[in-house]
């Protein structure tokens, strides 16, 4: 049981008094939706799997019985890797039914990533596919299970959707061998229900603790802000282990008994056809998704039947893109937040064209507070730039086993310091201007520039080096490393990728562009002047006619 939560007592009292928090757990809310809409479809995917609320409930109860049989109790952590398949819902609901903490990890995590992440949280059970996208997940977890002391080999299950298992118990076996778990979990609404992994400036994943109350409030506020109803259909083609995919893609529809449509691998043209065939009314993702939708629709003469709303996070949304989407009948709304402070700012749908990309949003819940402060934490005058901080019933409750980071980012009075620079106008509208943290936002995913740099320390031919974001119309940013070459020929993107692959570095953490430089600019204390590298990159791109 996770007990070391950082929740301000006065704030907690207020949230209960206001009704923003209740004694209802996410499992209680799931049961309410099942009771109200048993025969309605909850989830489907482009692989042909369709589950009603009742079907997910029954399958999840059987999986919960297996979890119970391998020793999972209330408050224990269940880790899993799963693509955007309908079965993801069965796994997370099974966790709710046994009172376990949901801990989804990216399918891009390799063995090294798994060892770190599962030891950080103390994983009690693990579930994954046998095979997906060139990776044998069963072999991967079995090869590292002995390095995770809390995980017994008997507590590993696989879904042999694409390839047969060679010994590990399968979800299919569990569905046939176990009767549905009937007993109710002992979970409470103030307890942790979800752990999402994030990567900060150090590059090491942090385990973000989210309670039942925080998650329910966040998604109900989100639903109200965007005017979503039981009749809306959500399309989520992005990974489900992030806040966007899990919180908004799965939990938002579930709370109102609505429907979600998943796509295993996003490709714009078939995605448009699929979402049209499913009557999708809203979707959410980073800028590359909507960019690809719009360019594909125009190049192939496609239209959007029922899609009326696209919520875009991860990067600023220019007014020109909102106008472009509007021509196709889509309201494009920017939202802003983080895993810790899950989208707490958003542009109201009615204001998208009027605000024309000039603002990132306003607080999207009655209990959410936002301030702009200076380096001492003092609020700055309206219109002056400072750091964006937020507080409210949606807030995370700290980082598991990382008291230093918790103390730094989440203050005792409940304010979360984002590390992002912004301004607030007289009407309370926020504009995010940039980041204090050295993070590259690639397609909505936060990638640590420091982590990239650390991985390149011993790379042949790479001398002094520093990584920044390379501007990209589709992805927002890509990974660009400036380096002083120490070999002839100089290192290339390809040779660096080969080296990083040999030491087990995931593809998502490899430079996509290399720029050569005579000397990395440093401060007197030895810190990289990344702003000067950004200026140099802009100069070079202009010379090449790229900008």
WOJORA-V973362 format. One record per helix or strand of 2 or more residues. SS is the DSSP state (A for helix, B for strand). FROM is the first residue (numbers start at 1). TO is the last residue. Records with the same first field share a line. If there is no record, write none. Layout:
SS->FROM-TO, FROM-TO
//
This chain:
A->9-18, 26-36, 53-69, 87-98, 111-121, 137-147, 153-155, 171-177, 212-225, 243-255, 268-277, 287-300, 319-327, 349-355, 403-409, 449-455, 493-502, 507-509, 530-543
B->41-45, 50-52, 77-81, 101-105, 123-129, 131-132, 135-136, 156-159, 169-170, 192-199, 205-211, 233-236, 259-262, 282-285, 309-312, 331-336, 345-346, 361-363, 369-373, 386-391, 416-424, 430-435, 439-442, 445-448, 462-472, 476-485, 513-516
//
